[in-house]
């Protein structure tokens, strides 16, 4: 929630279709590009808090929105509102409001899905594409949950996304809202191996959250930050965030993405992918393989951490990000 996390930088915008977004913004210094930061699940603009000051200090502009369903932004109940093409257009409108003609997008988790579609629908508006934990996701992906679970089981010898079966149910919203500490502890795991036993396998995420299991906070997540995040999520809960899963499975993007030409599915712009070696859901080797296949101009890096790269290894992340931005700037 931008108004809570960054009160002096926060703005609200009512877009042309009536959708309201909250976001934090910092203007760029002369000659410096801007970054568009796209968070994932279950997050908000607050998850980029460690990047705001270093990027601004280096002169880079920042647009850091609460994505649809989160924070200060609208939380529609109609799953059609979560079409990637619509939300991509929203990001362009926000860029226009801030007079940002082109941006380097940085994305994490579900934010990568949105960033990928932004690159497909509005490639001229991006000068670079950087993602963490999850690599570029081309248009046309089918979200058949049973097939996805079986596919990942055949590759890795275990289930990696079993939680999807639960996340697309009404019970998931109720349980996560009723047990917010458990929901947090599971997703922001104090030990990445927690996901092997309690998140990735079928039925385990539901059991963990529904029974109110609790773990210590991660060493990289302070109690003060946890309190702020809890305050943000307490306002609206998990219905909006989980709508991203439900919309994908419902197939709201199929008609739009069928119109994307095959030659548009490769990501040809400069790309940085940072794999998380201890992410047991978005498995590094699989993500790297996909990146190599779909992103011919990719630079691939690995960090020895879990899913939350920007929080677990902020200094290393900053170094890679600033270096990537300098490469793009020098090449313009």
C-alpha positions in Angstrom: 0.0 0.0 0.0 1.8 3.0 -1.3 0.1 5.5 1.0 1.3 3.5 4.1 4.7 2.4 2.8 5.7 5.6 1.1 3.4 8.4 2.3 5.5 11.2 0.9 5.9 9.6 -2.5 2.4 8.2 -2.9 -0.2 9.1 -5.5 -3.6 8.0 -6.6 -4.8 7.9 -10.2 -8.2 7.2 -11.7 -7.6 5.8 -15.1 -9.6 6.2 -18.3 -11.7 3.1 -17.6 -12.4 4.3 -14.0 -9.9 2.0 -12.3 -8.1 3.5 -9.4 -4.4 2.8 -8.7 -2.2 3.8 -5.9 1.5 4.0 -6.5 4.7 5.6 -5.3 6.8 7.6 -7.7 10.2 9.4 -7.9 11.2 11.5 -10.9 14.4 10.7 -12.7 17.5 12.9 -12.9 18.4 14.3 -16.3 19.6 11.5 -18.6 18.6 8.7 -16.3 15.9 6.2 -17.1 12.9 5.2 -14.9 12.1 1.8 -13.4 8.7 0.3 -13.3 8.5 -2.1 -10.4 5.9 -4.8 -10.5 5.4 -6.9 -7.3 4.0 -10.4 -7.1 1.9 -12.4 -4.7 1.1 -11.8 -1.9 2.7 -8.4 -1.8 2.2 -4.8 -2.6 4.5 -1.8 -3.5 5.9 -2.3 0.0 8.0 -5.3 -1.2 10.2 -2.9 -3.1 11.0 -0.8 -0.1 14.7 -1.7 -0.1 15.0 -0.6 -3.7 13.4 2.8 -3.4 16.2 4.8 -1.8 19.2 3.2 -3.7 17.5 3.7 -7.1 16.4 7.3 -6.3 19.9 8.1 -4.9 21.4 7.0 -8.1 19.2 9.3 -10.0 16.8 6.8 -11.5 13.1 7.4 -11.7 10.6 5.0 -10.1 7.0 4.0 -10.6 6.0 1.5 -8.0 2.3 0.6 -8.1 0.1 -1.5 -6.0 -1.1 -3.8 -8.6 -4.8 -4.5 -9.1 -6.3 -6.3 -6.1 -3.7 -4.9 -3.7 -3.0 -2.0 -1.4 -4.4 1.4 -2.5 -5.6 0.0 -5.9 -9.0 -1.2 -6.8 -9.9 -4.8 -5.9 -12.6 -5.9 -8.4 -14.5 -9.1 -7.9 -15.1 -9.7 -11.6 -12.2 -11.9 -12.7 -12.4 -10.4 -16.2 -10.9 -7.2 -14.7 -7.6 -9.2 -14.2 -7.0 -9.6 -17.9 -3.3 -9.0 -18.5 -4.0 -6.9 -21.6 -6.2 -4.5 -19.5 -3.7 -4.3 -16.7 -0.8 -3.7 -19.2 -2.8 -0.8 -20.5 -3.1 0.5 -16.9 0.7 0.5 -16.5 1.0 2.5 -19.7 -1.5 5.0 -18.5 0.4 5.5 -15.2 3.6 5.9 -17.2 1.9 8.5 -19.3 0.7 10.4 -16.2 4.3 10.5 -15.0 5.6 11.5 -18.4 7.8 8.4 -18.7 8.1 7.5 -22.3 10.1 4.3 -21.8 11.0 2.4 -18.6 13.1 -0.6 -17.4 10.6 -3.0 -15.9 11.6 -5.0 -12.8 9.2 -7.8 -11.9 8.8 -10.6 -9.4 6.5 -13.5 -9.2 3.0 -12.7 -10.7 4.5 -9.3 -11.6 6.6 -11.2 -14.2 3.5 -12.4 -15.9 2.2 -8.8 -16.2 5.6 -7.5 -17.3 5.8 -10.2 -19.9 2.5 -9.2 -21.4 3.5 -5.5 -21.2 6.5 -6.5 -23.3 4.3 -8.2 -25.9 1.6 -5.5 -26.1 3.8 -2.4 -25.7 7.4 -3.3 -26.5 8.3 0.3 -27.6 7.6 1.5 -24.1 10.2 -0.7 -22.4 14.0 -0.2 -22.8 14.9 -3.3 -20.6 13.3 -6.2 -18.9 14.5 -7.5 -15.5 12.9 -10.3 -13.5 13.7 -12.2 -10.3 12.9 -15.8 -9.4 10.5 -16.1 -12.4 11.7 -15.8 -16.0 9.8 -14.3 -18.9 6.4 -15.8 -19.6 5.3 -15.7 -23.2 1.8 -15.1 -24.4 -0.3 -18.2 -25.0 0.5 -20.1 -21.8 -2.4 -22.4 -20.7 -3.2 -22.6 -17.0 -4.6 -26.1 -16.7 -3.8 -26.8 -13.1 -3.8 -30.6 -13.2 -1.7 -30.6 -16.3 0.7 -28.1 -14.8 1.1 -30.1 -11.6 1.7 -33.3 -13.6 4.2 -31.5 -15.9 6.3 -30.2 -13.0 6.1 -33.6 -11.3 7.5 -35.2 -14.4 10.4 -32.7 -14.6 11.4 -32.5 -10.9 10.2 -35.8 -9.5 8.0 -34.0 -7.1 5.1 -31.5 -7.0 6.1 -27.9 -7.1 2.8 -26.0 -7.6 0.4 -28.2 -5.7 -0.9 -25.1 -3.8 -2.6 -23.9 -7.0 -5.4 -26.4 -6.5 -6.3 -24.8 -3.3 -5.6 -21.2 -4.3 -8.4 -21.2 -6.9 -11.0 -22.1 -4.3 -13.2 -19.8 -2.1 -11.8 -21.7 1.0 -8.3 -20.3 0.3 -9.5 -16.7 0.6 -11.3 -17.5 3.9 -8.4 -19.5 5.4 -5.8 -16.9 4.5 -7.9 -14.0 5.8 -8.6 -15.9 9.0 -5.0 -16.9 9.6 -2.9 -14.1 8.3 0.2 -14.9 10.4 0.2 -18.5 9.0 -0.3 -17.2 5.4 2.7 -14.8 5.9 4.9 -17.4 7.5 4.3 -19.9 4.7 5.0 -17.5 1.9 7.8 -15.5 3.5 9.4 -18.7 4.7 12.1 -18.4 7.4 13.8 -21.4 5.8 13.4 -21.9 2.0 13.1 -25.7 2.6 9.7 -25.1 4.3 8.2 -24.9 0.8 9.4 -28.4 0.0 7.1 -29.9 2.7 4.4 -27.4 3.3 3.8 -25.3 0.2 4.7 -27.1 -3.0 3.0 -30.5 -2.5 -0.8 -31.0 -3.0 -2.8 -30.2 0.1 0.1 -29.0 2.2 -0.5 -25.2 1.9 -4.1 -25.6 2.9 -3.2 -27.7 5.9 -0.5 -25.3 7.1 -2.6 -22.2 6.9 -6.0 -23.6 7.9 -4.5 -25.1 11.1 -2.8 -21.8 12.0 0.8 -23.0 12.0 3.4 -20.4 12.9 7.2 -20.2 12.3 9.7 -17.5 13.3 10.1 -14.5 11.1 12.9 -14.7 8.5 16.1 -13.0 9.5 15.7 -10.7 6.6 12.2 -9.5 7.6 12.0 -7.3 10.7 9.1 -7.2 13.1 8.5 -3.5 12.2 8.2 -4.5 8.5 5.9 -7.4 9.4 3.7 -5.1 11.3 3.5 -2.6 8.4 2.7 -5.4 5.9 0.0 -6.8 8.3 -1.6 -3.4 8.5 -1.6 -3.2 4.7 -3.2 -6.6 4.2 -5.7 -6.3 7.0 -7.5 -3.6 5.0 -8.7 -5.9 2.2 -7.3 -9.4 2.6 -6.6 -12.1 0.0 -9.6 -12.0 -2.3 -8.0 -9.6 -4.7 -4.5 -11.2 -4.7 -5.9 -14.7 -5.2 -8.0 -13.4 -8.1 -4.8 -13.4 -10.2 -4.7 -17.2 -9.9 -8.4 -17.7 -10.5 -8.5 -15.4 -13.5 -5.6 -17.2 -15.2 -7.3 -20.6 -14.6 -10.6 -19.2 -15.8 -8.9 -18.4 -19.1 -9.5 -14.7 -19.2 -6.4 -14.0 -21.2 -6.8 -16.7 -23.9 -8.7 -14.6 -26.5 -6.3 -11.7 -26.2 -3.2 -13.8 -26.4 -4.4 -15.8 -29.4 -4.0 -12.6 -31.4 -0.3 -12.3 -30.5 1.9 -13.3 -33.4 4.5 -16.0 -32.9 7.3 -13.6 -33.7 6.1 -11.4 -30.8 6.5 -14.2 -28.3 10.3 -14.0 -28.2 11.7 -11.3 -25.8 14.3 -9.5 -27.9 15.0 -6.5 -25.8 17.8 -6.4 -23.2 16.9 -8.8 -20.4 18.3 -9.6 -17.0 17.1 -12.7 -15.2 18.1 -13.4 -11.6 17.4 -17.0 -10.5 16.9 -17.9 -6.9 18.8 -21.0 -6.2 16.8 -22.0 -3.1 13.4 -21.3 -4.6 11.7 -24.7 -4.5 8.6 -23.6 -6.4 10.1 -21.5 -9.2 12.9 -23.9 -9.6 16.1 -22.1 -10.9 17.1 -24.6 -13.5 13.7 -24.7 -15.1 13.4 -20.9 -15.1 16.9 -20.5 -16.6 16.2 -23.0 -19.3 13.0 -21.1 -20.3 14.9 -17.8 -20.3 17.6 -19.2 -22.6 14.9 -20.4 -25.0 12.8 -17.3 -25.1 15.1 -14.4 -24.4 18.0 -14.3 -26.9 19.5 -11.1 -25.3 19.3 -12.3 -21.8 21.9 -12.0 -19.1 21.4 -14.7 -16.5 22.6 -14.5 -12.9 22.1 -16.7 -9.9 21.8 -15.8 -6.2 22.0 -18.3 -3.3 18.7 -17.4 -1.7 15.0 -18.1 -1.7 12.1 -16.7 -3.6 12.3 -13.1 -2.2 15.5 -12.0 -3.9 14.9 -8.3 -3.4 14.5 -8.8 0.3 16.9 -11.6 1.0 19.9 -10.3 -1.0 19.2 -6.6 -1.5 22.8 -5.4 -1.9 23.7 -8.0 -4.6 20.4 -7.3 -6.3 21.1 -3.6 -6.4 24.5 -4.2 -7.9 23.1 -6.3 -10.7 20.2 -4.0 -11.3 22.3 -0.8 -11.5 24.9 -2.5 -13.7 22.1 -3.6 -16.1 20.6 -0.1 -16.1 24.0 1.4 -17.0 24.4 -1.1 -19.9 21.1 -0.1 -21.3 21.8 3.6 -20.9 25.2 3.3 -22.5 23.6 1.4 -25.4 20.9 3.9 -26.1 
